[in-house]
Amino acid sequence: MASLPTAVRSTTPKLVKSAIQRRAISDVHITRTGKPIIRTQGGRSALGGHTATVFGATGQLGRYIVNRLARQGCTVIVPYREEMTKRHLKVTGDLGRVVMMEYDLRNTQSIEESVRHSDVVYNLIGRNYPTKNFTLEDVHVEGTERIVEAVAKYDVDRYIHVSSYNADPESSSEFFSTKGRSERVARSIYPETTIVRPAPMFGFEDRLLLKLASVVNFITSNNMKERYWPVHVIDVGEALEKMLDDDSTASQTFELYGPKNYSTAEIAELVDREIFKKRRHINIPKPILKPIAGLLNKVLWWDIMSADEVEREFHDQIIDETAKTFKDLGIEPTDISKWTYHYLQGFRSSTFYDLPPATEKEKAEDKKYIHVLDEL
C-alpha cells in the first residue's frame, strides 16, 4: 500500500490533536466547599456551569435571575406551587436546563429534593400581605428556616437570601419585622448566607409604577410622603448573578438601591405626566384606614390592601451604612425617571399612545418657546 507523503504524515498528528477538545485547568472552578464546577463561555446550549435552585422564581424578581442563569448554560431548578405561574420560565433556557419541581413550603421533603443537587440556592420568597393559608411569619421566618436547614443538610456551597429594605426585627411593620427575623434565622443556621436588601423595585409587573398608574389606586394614608431609593429590577437581577461567581460575597450584606431618593408623591407626578392623566388620591387617616384594610384583607380572597401595607406608608427607607452596595459589584444603578415611558406607555389612551416620552415632549416645548424668544 502506498504510503502518505512526508508532508501529510507530519501534519496529520497535529490535525488530530487540534480536533480533540481539551479543557484547560483554568476552566475548572473549585467552589468554597471543594466541589469542582466546569466553567464554560456561556450560552443557552453550554454544557457545564452551576446548578441553581431559585425559590420564589415565579415572582417579579425571579424571572430576571432565572433568565440570566439559564442563558449562560446553568441548570436552574424552579420549585413552584401553581402550574400556571411558571410556564413563562421554561423557555428562558435550552431544553432540559430549566427543571420544574412542585413543592410545598411546609413540606420539608419537597424542599430538600429541590436543593440536594444544587451548588447555589436563591431564596426570593416573600409575601406582601397575609392570607388565610399563610401569615407573614409562616412565609418569611418558618419558610426560611426550612429552606436553610435543607441547604445546610446537603452542604450547598452558596445561599443567597433576598430580604427587604428596612428589615428590622423590632420594626412596627410586620413585613419588615418578619424579614428581619428571617435574616437572623438564615445566619444562625448558615453563617455564610449572603443577605440582599433591595429597595422598592420597578419594572414589568411591579407594585410601584403600575400601581400608581392604575385607576383603582386612589387611597393613601400618609399623603404619599414616604421616601425611598427605587431600584430597577434588572439591576437587582444582575447583582444576584454576579454574586454567584464571586465567593467573596459570602457572609456579606448588600443594600441595593437606586441613585436618587423620591417620595411616592414625586413618583406619582412622573407617572401622571407619562400617562397624560391625573390620578387623584384620597387621604384617609391611619387609625381609620388600617382596621378597614385589615378587614378587607381577611374577607376578600384577592389583594386590595392590608393593614401592614398602610403601616409601611409611614416608614421611610433607612440605609445600612455598613452594608455593601451596587458599587462593590461594579454596577451603576439606573434612575426610575429614565424608564417611566418604557413601563407606562400601555396606560396611555389611543390619543397619546404614539407620542414620545413626556421628558422629550417637554424639551420640544421648551425649545419652541426659546426659539420664539430668540427671534424677538
Backbone hydrogen bonds, N-H to C=O, Kabsch-Sander energy under -0.5 kcal/mol:
donor,donor_aa,acceptor,acceptor_aa,energy
9,R,5,P,-2.5
10,S,6,T,-2.0
11,T,7,A,-1.1
12,T,8,V,-1.6
15,L,11,T,-2.0
16,V,12,T,-2.4
17,K,13,P,-2.4
18,S,14,K,-2.3
19,A,15,L,-1.5
20,I,16,V,-0.9
20,I,17,K,-0.6
24,A,22,R,-0.5
27,D,24,A,-1.9
28,V,25,I,-1.4
29,H,27,D,-0.6
29,H,37,I,-3.3
30,I,28,V,-0.5
31,T,29,H,-0.6
31,T,35,K,-2.8
34,G,31,T,-1.9
37,I,29,H,-2.9
39,R,27,D,-3.5
39,R,37,I,-0.7
43,G,71,R,-0.6
46,A,43,G,-1.9
48,G,46,A,-0.7
49,G,38,I,-3.0
52,A,50,H,-0.5
52,A,75,T,-2.8
53,T,120,V,-2.2
54,V,77,I,-2.4
55,F,53,T,-0.6
55,F,122,Y,-2.8
57,A,54,V,-1.0
59,G,56,G,-1.5
63,R,59,G,-1.2
64,Y,61,L,-1.0
65,I,61,L,-1.4
66,V,62,G,-2.4
67,N,63,R,-1.9
68,R,64,Y,-1.8
69,L,65,I,-2.3
70,A,66,V,-2.8
71,R,67,N,-2.0
72,Q,69,L,-0.8
73,G,70,A,-1.5
74,C,69,L,-1.9
75,T,50,H,-2.3
76,V,74,C,-0.6
76,V,97,R,-3.2
77,I,52,A,-3.5
77,I,75,T,-0.5
78,V,76,V,-0.6
78,V,99,V,-3.3
80,Y,101,M,-2.0
85,T,82,E,-1.0
86,K,83,E,-0.9
89,L,86,K,-1.2
90,K,86,K,-0.6
90,K,87,R,-1.2
92,T,89,L,-1.4
93,G,90,K,-0.7
94,D,44,R,-0.6
97,R,94,D,-2.4
98,V,94,D,-0.6
99,V,76,V,-2.9
99,V,97,R,-0.6
100,M,98,V,-0.5
101,M,78,V,-2.2
103,Y,80,Y,-2.3
107,N,104,D,-2.0
108,T,106,R,-0.8
111,I,107,N,-1.5
112,E,108,T,-2.5
113,E,109,Q,-2.2
114,S,110,S,-0.9
115,V,111,I,-0.9
115,V,112,E,-0.7
116,R,112,E,-1.8
118,S,115,V,-1.6
119,D,51,T,-2.5
120,V,51,T,-1.2
121,V,158,R,-2.0
122,Y,53,T,-3.2
123,N,160,I,-2.5
124,L,55,F,-2.5
124,L,122,Y,-0.7
131,T,134,F,-2.9
139,V,135,T,-1.8
140,H,136,L,-2.6
141,V,137,E,-1.4
142,E,137,E,-2.1
143,G,138,D,-1.5
145,E,141,V,-2.2
146,R,142,E,-1.9
147,I,143,G,-2.0
148,V,144,T,-2.8
149,E,145,E,-2.1
150,A,146,R,-1.7
151,V,147,I,-2.2
152,A,148,V,-2.7
153,K,149,E,-2.2
154,Y,150,A,-1.9
155,D,152,A,-1.0
156,V,151,V,-2.3
158,R,119,D,-1.3
160,I,121,V,-2.8
161,H,159,Y,-0.6
161,H,194,T,-3.3
162,V,123,N,-2.3
162,V,160,I,-0.6
163,S,161,H,-0.8
163,S,196,V,-3.5
165,Y,198,P,-1.4
166,N,318,I,-0.6
167,A,164,S,-1.3
168,D,176,F,-1.5
171,S,168,D,-2.2
177,S,173,S,-2.4
178,T,174,E,-2.8
179,K,175,F,-2.0
180,G,176,F,-2.0
181,R,177,S,-2.1
182,S,178,T,-2.0
183,E,179,K,-1.5
184,R,180,G,-1.5
185,V,181,R,-2.4
186,A,182,S,-2.4
187,R,183,E,-2.4
188,S,184,R,-2.2
189,I,185,V,-1.8
190,Y,186,A,-2.9
193,T,190,Y,-1.9
194,T,159,Y,-2.5
195,I,193,T,-0.6
195,I,252,Q,-2.2
196,V,161,H,-2.8
197,R,254,F,-3.0
199,A,256,L,-2.5
202,F,231,V,-2.0
206,D,203,G,-1.4
207,R,201,M,-0.6
212,L,208,L,-2.2
213,A,209,L,-1.8
214,S,210,L,-0.9
217,N,214,S,-1.0
218,F,216,V,-1.1
220,T,282,I,-2.6
225,K,222,N,-1.3
228,Y,262,Y,-2.5
231,V,200,P,-2.2
233,V,202,F,-2.2
235,D,232,H,-0.6
236,V,232,H,-1.6
237,G,233,V,-2.2
238,E,234,I,-2.0
239,A,235,D,-2.0
240,L,236,V,-2.3
241,E,237,G,-1.8
242,K,238,E,-2.1
243,M,239,A,-1.8
244,L,240,L,-0.8
244,L,241,E,-0.7
245,D,241,E,-0.7
246,D,243,M,-0.7
247,D,245,D,-0.6
249,T,246,D,-1.8
250,A,247,D,-1.5
251,S,192,E,-1.6
252,Q,249,T,-1.7
254,F,195,I,-3.0
255,E,324,K,-3.2
256,L,197,R,-1.8
256,L,254,F,-0.6
257,Y,255,E,-0.7
258,G,229,W,-1.5
262,Y,228,Y,-3.0
264,T,226,E,-1.5
265,A,224,M,-2.1
267,I,263,S,-1.9
268,A,264,T,-2.3
269,E,265,A,-1.6
270,L,266,E,-1.6
271,V,267,I,-2.3
272,D,268,A,-2.6
273,R,269,E,-2.1
274,E,270,L,-1.5
275,I,271,V,-2.3
276,F,272,D,-0.9
277,K,272,D,-1.3
279,R,277,K,-0.6
280,R,278,K,-0.7
282,I,218,F,-4.4
283,N,281,H,-0.5
284,I,220,T,-2.9
284,I,282,I,-0.6
288,I,285,P,-1.1
289,L,285,P,-2.8
290,K,286,K,-2.4
292,I,288,I,-1.2
293,A,289,L,-3.0
294,G,290,K,-2.1
295,L,291,P,-2.0
296,L,292,I,-2.5
297,N,293,A,-2.2
298,K,294,G,-1.2
299,V,295,L,-2.2
300,L,296,L,-2.5
304,I,302,W,-0.6
310,V,306,S,-1.4
311,E,307,A,-1.8
312,R,308,D,-2.2
313,E,309,E,-0.7
313,E,310,V,-0.9
314,F,311,E,-1.7
315,H,312,R,-1.7
316,D,314,F,-0.6
317,Q,227,R,-3.0
321,E,319,I,-0.9
323,A,320,D,-1.3
324,K,253,T,-2.8
328,D,325,T,-0.9
329,L,326,F,-1.7
330,G,327,K,-1.1
331,I,326,F,-2.0
338,K,335,D,-1.4
339,W,336,I,-1.8
340,T,336,I,-0.6
343,Y,339,W,-1.9
344,L,340,T,-1.8
345,Q,341,Y,-1.2
347,F,344,L,-1.9
348,R,345,Q,-1.7
352,F,349,S,-1.0
353,Y,349,S,-1.0
355,L,352,F,-1.5
361,K,357,P,-2.2
362,E,358,A,-2.3
363,K,359,T,-2.0
364,A,360,E,-2.1
365,E,361,K,-2.1
366,D,362,E,-2.5
367,K,363,K,-2.4
368,K,364,A,-1.9
369,Y,365,E,-2.0
370,I,366,D,-2.5
371,H,367,K,-2.1
372,V,368,K,-1.6
373,L,369,Y,-2.2
374,D,370,I,-2.3
375,E,371,H,-1.6
376,L,372,V,-1.4
